[in-house]
Amino acid sequence: MRRQRPCLVCSRLTRNPSRCDTHQAEWQAQQDQRRGSATRRGYDSRYRRTAAATVANHRASVGDWCPGWRRPGHPATDLTADHVVPLAAGGSNTASNLAALCRSCNAAKRDR
């Protein structure tokens, strides 16, 4: 069980890591506003179709199997499309730059 901590904004005790539910929601809304929409960040409908096709092709050839990132391949039902070269590093949303990874491996890879 998590111990209670004071909210960074109002000092109310909360079990959340840094803010009470109210202030966490406000903070998250501000972050989302700064970040911009998925479309504005380059994840438009064409990307979503290409990503879905990449995951479908991977499943058709090897099933629900994640090739792993810095860990051995493993069974995974939560496959997602991953940019081989991230958009932030000049990568593209083309099928040749997308590969299937499970959510855990994709999150671990992030922008590395």
Secondary structure, DSSP 4 states (H G I P E B T S, - for coil): -PPPEE-TTT--EESSSSS-HHHHHHHHHHHHHHH--TTTTT--HHHHHHHHHHHHHHHHHH-SEE--SSS--EE-S-EEEEESS-GGGT--SSGGGEEEEEHHHHHHHTT-
